[in-house]
Amino acid sequence: MIGGSTYAFGVQLRLTSTAQDGRRTPLLGGAGREAMFQYCPNWGLPHMTPPDQTGARVLAFSKENIHPGDEVRVVIVPPYPQMVGEWTRIVVGDVLPMYEGPRVCGHGRVLWRRGTQLPVPRRDEEMFRAWVLDPSTPAEPD
């Protein structure tokens, strides 16, 4: 990911169950640095017509081994500064379908939005990780 302005979004994500044509295997997840940006699903934005989608990597998950049907907190970051315009319309409360290819594998409700940079500054990264593990932790500096 190259430098530039972007957003980070705190999202409550529910994976679609296998019975509802979701994933068949768990996501590895996690909030450690080794998990950062390893999972890169696509997202449908409210103004897009399905199956239109755009990418945003997951910076951190609230737990490891996330099974189909599970609900977790995640922080997502659109990786391309030139795509930020697509994300500026996203507001708290929007529900974003999460895609793996053409299949919807989850739905995420946006809980917050914060400006950040690419690469994500260490201070922001630490705040976002702290939030996924404890949602009472603020996702922005005091």
Buried (B, 14 or more C-beta within 10 A) or exposed (E): BEEEEBBBBBBBBBBBBEEEEBBEEEBEBBBEEEBBBBBEBBBBBEEBEEEEBBBBBBBBBBBBEBEBBBBBBBBBBBBBBEEBEBBEEBEEEBEBBBBBEEEBBBBBBBBBBBEBBBBBEEEBBEBBBBBBEEBEEEBEEE
